[in-house]
Amino acid sequence: MKFEIYKDKNGEWRWHLKAANHEKIATSGEGYKNKADALHAIELVKSSSHAPVEEI
């Protein structure tokens, strides 16, 4: 898996997570004005691997 970061057509930074088969399995869901903010969001996702799963 890998994260990819890019600028969208509005000039905002976004990211998505791709599986080994190149399918997108997660997206940022929002654009960030600063690349650093998008990178921070990626780090938050990476650090949440032990977050519990709740059925709602």
Backbone atoms as SQL, in Angstrom:
CREATE TABLE atoms (id INTEGER PRIMARY KEY, chain TEXT, resi INTEGER, resn TEXT, atom TEXT, x REAL, y REAL, z REAL);
INSERT INTO atoms VALUES
  (1, 'A', 1, 'MET', 'N', 0.842, -1.179, 0.000),
  (2, 'A', 1, 'MET', 'CA', 0.000, 0.000, 0.000),
  (3, 'A', 1, 'MET', 'C', 0.886, 1.239, 0.000),
  (4, 'A', 2, 'LYS', 'N', 0.306, 2.308, -0.525),
  (5, 'A', 2, 'LYS', 'CA', 1.039, 3.576, -0.497),
  (6, 'A', 2, 'LYS', 'C', 0.055, 4.734, -0.503),
  (7, 'A', 3, 'PHE', 'N', 0.489, 5.837, 0.089),
  (8, 'A', 3, 'PHE', 'CA', -0.253, 7.086, 0.027),
  (9, 'A', 3, 'PHE', 'C', 0.260, 7.876, -1.167),
  (10, 'A', 4, 'GLU', 'N', -0.649, 8.522, -1.877),
  (11, 'A', 4, 'GLU', 'CA', -0.280, 9.437, -2.945),
  (12, 'A', 4, 'GLU', 'C', -0.870, 10.798, -2.604),
  (13, 'A', 5, 'ILE', 'N', -0.080, 11.841, -2.790),
  (14, 'A', 5, 'ILE', 'CA', -0.521, 13.200, -2.486),
  (15, 'A', 5, 'ILE', 'C', -0.459, 14.004, -3.780),
  (16, 'A', 6, 'TYR', 'N', -1.449, 14.871, -3.972),
  (17, 'A', 6, 'TYR', 'CA', -1.539, 15.610, -5.230),
  (18, 'A', 6, 'TYR', 'C', -2.353, 16.886, -5.038),
  (19, 'A', 7, 'LYS', 'N', -2.229, 17.796, -5.995),
  (20, 'A', 7, 'LYS', 'CA', -3.049, 19.009, -6.016),
  (21, 'A', 7, 'LYS', 'C', -4.238, 18.770, -6.939),
  (22, 'A', 8, 'ASP', 'N', -5.423, 19.160, -6.472),
  (23, 'A', 8, 'ASP', 'CA', -6.622, 19.015, -7.296),
  (24, 'A', 8, 'ASP', 'C', -6.783, 20.218, -8.226),
  (25, 'A', 9, 'LYS', 'N', -7.865, 20.231, -9.003),
  (26, 'A', 9, 'LYS', 'CA', -8.071, 21.303, -9.982),
  (27, 'A', 9, 'LYS', 'C', -8.273, 22.665, -9.341),
  (28, 'A', 10, 'ASN', 'N', -8.604, 22.693, -8.043),
  (29, 'A', 10, 'ASN', 'CA', -8.768, 23.954, -7.317),
  (30, 'A', 10, 'ASN', 'C', -7.492, 24.397, -6.613),
  (31, 'A', 11, 'GLY', 'N', -6.412, 23.642, -6.803),
  (32, 'A', 11, 'GLY', 'CA', -5.136, 23.992, -6.193),
  (33, 'A', 11, 'GLY', 'C', -5.003, 23.550, -4.750),
  (34, 'A', 12, 'GLU', 'N', -5.910, 22.686, -4.288),
  (35, 'A', 12, 'GLU', 'CA', -5.839, 22.177, -2.915),
  (36, 'A', 12, 'GLU', 'C', -5.153, 20.811, -2.898),
  (37, 'A', 13, 'TRP', 'N', -4.470, 20.542, -1.796),
  (38, 'A', 13, 'TRP', 'CA', -3.770, 19.275, -1.621),
  (39, 'A', 13, 'TRP', 'C', -4.733, 18.203, -1.145),
  (40, 'A', 14, 'ARG', 'N', -4.636, 17.034, -1.747),
  (41, 'A', 14, 'ARG', 'CA', -5.443, 15.875, -1.367),
  (42, 'A', 14, 'ARG', 'C', -4.551, 14.645, -1.357),
  (43, 'A', 15, 'TRP', 'N', -5.055, 13.589, -0.753),
  (44, 'A', 15, 'TRP', 'CA', -4.312, 12.334, -0.755),
  (45, 'A', 15, 'TRP', 'C', -5.287, 11.173, -0.948),
  (46, 'A', 16, 'HIS', 'N', -4.745, 10.068, -1.399),
  (47, 'A', 16, 'HIS', 'CA', -5.483, 8.821, -1.372),
  (48, 'A', 16, 'HIS', 'C', -4.516, 7.698, -1.050),
  (49, 'A', 17, 'LEU', 'N', -5.088, 6.630, -0.542),
  (50, 'A', 17, 'LEU', 'CA', -4.332, 5.432, -0.176),
  (51, 'A', 17, 'LEU', 'C', -4.654, 4.370, -1.209),
  (52, 'A', 18, 'LYS', 'N', -3.619, 3.793, -1.795),
  (53, 'A', 18, 'LYS', 'CA', -3.815, 2.763, -2.807),
  (54, 'A', 18, 'LYS', 'C', -3.323, 1.419, -2.289),
  (55, 'A', 19, 'ALA', 'N', -4.097, 0.383, -2.604),
  (56, 'A', 19, 'ALA', 'CA', -3.728, -0.986, -2.259),
  (57, 'A', 19, 'ALA', 'C', -2.666, -1.482, -3.243),
  (58, 'A', 20, 'ALA', 'N', -2.126, -2.659, -2.961),
  (59, 'A', 20, 'ALA', 'CA', -1.094, -3.234, -3.823),
  (60, 'A', 20, 'ALA', 'C', -1.589, -3.435, -5.257),
  (61, 'A', 21, 'ASN', 'N', -2.905, -3.629, -5.427),
  (62, 'A', 21, 'ASN', 'CA', -3.467, -3.816, -6.771),
  (63, 'A', 21, 'ASN', 'C', -3.808, -2.481, -7.445),
  (64, 'A', 22, 'HIS', 'N', -3.368, -1.375, -6.851),
  (65, 'A', 22, 'HIS', 'CA', -3.531, -0.008, -7.367),
  (66, 'A', 22, 'HIS', 'C', -4.946, 0.554, -7.221),
  (67, 'A', 23, 'GLU', 'N', -5.808, -0.146, -6.513),
  (68, 'A', 23, 'GLU', 'CA', -7.156, 0.359, -6.256),
  (69, 'A', 23, 'GLU', 'C', -7.111, 1.360, -5.107),
  (70, 'A', 24, 'LYS', 'N', -7.862, 2.463, -5.229),
  (71, 'A', 24, 'LYS', 'CA', -7.977, 3.421, -4.131),
  (72, 'A', 24, 'LYS', 'C', -8.835, 2.800, -3.041),
  (73, 'A', 25, 'ILE', 'N', -8.318, 2.824, -1.812),
  (74, 'A', 25, 'ILE', 'CA', -9.096, 2.275, -0.701),
  (75, 'A', 25, 'ILE', 'C', -9.439, 3.330, 0.342),
  (76, 'A', 26, 'ALA', 'N', -8.865, 4.518, 0.227),
  (77, 'A', 26, 'ALA', 'CA', -9.209, 5.625, 1.126),
  (78, 'A', 26, 'ALA', 'C', -8.816, 6.927, 0.444),
  (79, 'A', 27, 'THR', 'N', -9.565, 7.984, 0.758),
  (80, 'A', 27, 'THR', 'CA', -9.253, 9.307, 0.219),
  (81, 'A', 27, 'THR', 'C', -9.314, 10.335, 1.338),
  (82, 'A', 28, 'SER', 'N', -8.725, 11.486, 1.084),
  (83, 'A', 28, 'SER', 'CA', -8.689, 12.533, 2.107),
  (84, 'A', 28, 'SER', 'C', -10.077, 13.081, 2.413),
  (85, 'A', 29, 'GLY', 'N', -10.966, 13.070, 1.445),
  (86, 'A', 29, 'GLY', 'CA', -12.313, 13.572, 1.683),
  (87, 'A', 29, 'GLY', 'C', -12.423, 15.086, 1.700),
  (88, 'A', 30, 'GLU', 'N', -11.328, 15.761, 1.854),
  (89, 'A', 30, 'GLU', 'CA', -11.321, 17.224, 1.826),
  (90, 'A', 30, 'GLU', 'C', -10.000, 17.691, 1.250),
  (91, 'A', 31, 'GLY', 'N', -9.985, 18.927, 0.752),
  (92, 'A', 31, 'GLY', 'CA', -8.761, 19.514, 0.249),
  (93, 'A', 31, 'GLY', 'C', -8.098, 20.358, 1.322),
  (94, 'A', 32, 'TYR', 'N', -6.787, 20.465, 1.233),
  (95, 'A', 32, 'TYR', 'CA', -6.004, 21.246, 2.190),
  (96, 'A', 32, 'TYR', 'C', -5.268, 22.348, 1.438),
  (97, 'A', 33, 'LYS', 'N', -5.285, 23.545, 1.985),
  (98, 'A', 33, 'LYS', 'CA', -4.579, 24.661, 1.351),
  (99, 'A', 33, 'LYS', 'C', -3.066, 24.471, 1.418),
  (100, 'A', 34, 'ASN', 'N', -2.597, 23.839, 2.495),
  (101, 'A', 34, 'ASN', 'CA', -1.164, 23.643, 2.696),
  (102, 'A', 34, 'ASN', 'C', -0.806, 22.169, 2.576),
  (103, 'A', 35, 'LYS', 'N', 0.277, 21.906, 1.872),
  (104, 'A', 35, 'LYS', 'CA', 0.759, 20.531, 1.724),
  (105, 'A', 35, 'LYS', 'C', 1.048, 19.920, 3.089),
  (106, 'A', 36, 'ALA', 'N', 1.584, 20.726, 4.000),
  (107, 'A', 36, 'ALA', 'CA', 1.915, 20.233, 5.342),
  (108, 'A', 36, 'ALA', 'C', 0.671, 19.712, 6.059),
  (109, 'A', 37, 'ASP', 'N', -0.471, 20.352, 5.844),
  (110, 'A', 37, 'ASP', 'CA', -1.711, 19.895, 6.480),
  (111, 'A', 37, 'ASP', 'C', -2.157, 18.554, 5.909),
  (112, 'A', 38, 'ALA', 'N', -2.001, 18.367, 4.606),
  (113, 'A', 38, 'ALA', 'CA', -2.343, 17.084, 3.990),
  (114, 'A', 38, 'ALA', 'C', -1.415, 15.986, 4.496),
  (115, 'A', 39, 'LEU', 'N', -0.134, 16.294, 4.613),
  (116, 'A', 39, 'LEU', 'CA', 0.822, 15.314, 5.141),
  (117, 'A', 39, 'LEU', 'C', 0.506, 14.976, 6.594),
  (118, 'A', 40, 'HIS', 'N', 0.080, 15.963, 7.359),
  (119, 'A', 40, 'HIS', 'CA', -0.311, 15.723, 8.750),
  (120, 'A', 40, 'HIS', 'C', -1.518, 14.785, 8.808),
  (121, 'A', 41, 'ALA', 'N', -2.481, 14.991, 7.930),
  (122, 'A', 41, 'ALA', 'CA', -3.654, 14.111, 7.888),
  (123, 'A', 41, 'ALA', 'C', -3.244, 12.677, 7.565),
  (124, 'A', 42, 'ILE', 'N', -2.297, 12.509, 6.655),
  (125, 'A', 42, 'ILE', 'CA', -1.789, 11.168, 6.343),
  (126, 'A', 42, 'ILE', 'C', -1.177, 10.543, 7.585),
  (127, 'A', 43, 'GLU', 'N', -0.393, 11.304, 8.322),
  (128, 'A', 43, 'GLU', 'CA', 0.228, 10.779, 9.546),
  (129, 'A', 43, 'GLU', 'C', -0.826, 10.376, 10.571),
  (130, 'A', 44, 'LEU', 'N', -1.913, 11.138, 10.667),
  (131, 'A', 44, 'LEU', 'CA', -2.997, 10.772, 11.585),
  (132, 'A', 44, 'LEU', 'C', -3.618, 9.440, 11.195),
  (133, 'A', 45, 'VAL', 'N', -3.833, 9.239, 9.905),
  (134, 'A', 45, 'VAL', 'CA', -4.391, 7.965, 9.437),
  (135, 'A', 45, 'VAL', 'C', -3.414, 6.831, 9.735),
  (136, 'A', 46, 'LYS', 'N', -2.140, 7.047, 9.444),
  (137, 'A', 46, 'LYS', 'CA', -1.139, 6.014, 9.685),
  (138, 'A', 46, 'LYS', 'C', -1.054, 5.638, 11.162),
  (139, 'A', 47, 'SER', 'N', -1.225, 6.614, 12.041),
  (140, 'A', 47, 'SER', 'CA', -1.099, 6.346, 13.477),
  (141, 'A', 47, 'SER', 'C', -2.375, 5.770, 14.088),
  (142, 'A', 48, 'SER', 'N', -3.444, 5.689, 13.315),
  (143, 'A', 48, 'SER', 'CA', -4.711, 5.196, 13.866),
  (144, 'A', 48, 'SER', 'C', -4.958, 3.721, 13.562),
  (145, 'A', 49, 'SER', 'N', -3.925, 2.989, 13.242),
  (146, 'A', 49, 'SER', 'CA', -4.104, 1.583, 12.864),
  (147, 'A', 49, 'SER', 'C', -4.667, 0.725, 13.991),
  (148, 'A', 50, 'HIS', 'N', -4.566, 1.191, 15.222),
  (149, 'A', 50, 'HIS', 'CA', -5.095, 0.424, 16.356),
  (150, 'A', 50, 'HIS', 'C', -6.425, 0.977, 16.856),
  (151, 'A', 51, 'ALA', 'N', -7.021, 1.865, 16.089),
  (152, 'A', 51, 'ALA', 'CA', -8.313, 2.435, 16.486),
  (153, 'A', 51, 'ALA', 'C', -9.376, 1.334, 16.484),
  (154, 'A', 52, 'PRO', 'N', -10.266, 1.363, 17.466),
  (155, 'A', 52, 'PRO', 'CA', -11.309, 0.335, 17.513),
  (156, 'A', 52, 'PRO', 'C', -12.304, 0.506, 16.365),
  (157, 'A', 53, 'VAL', 'N', -12.977, -0.570, 16.031),
  (158, 'A', 53, 'VAL', 'CA', -14.044, -0.545, 15.032),
  (159, 'A', 53, 'VAL', 'C', -15.361, -0.616, 15.780),
  (160, 'A', 54, 'GLU', 'N', -16.246, 0.343, 15.510),
  (161, 'A', 54, 'GLU', 'CA', -17.551, 0.377, 16.167),
  (162, 'A', 54, 'GLU', 'C', -18.646, 0.211, 15.133),
  (163, 'A', 55, 'GLU', 'N', -19.564, -0.681, 15.412),
  (164, 'A', 55, 'GLU', 'CA', -20.740, -0.807, 14.561),
  (165, 'A', 55, 'GLU', 'C', -21.740, 0.254, 14.992),
  (166, 'A', 56, 'ILE', 'N', -22.290, 0.985, 14.032),
  (167, 'A', 56, 'ILE', 'CA', -23.247, 2.049, 14.376),
  (168, 'A', 56, 'ILE', 'C', -24.582, 1.822, 13.698);
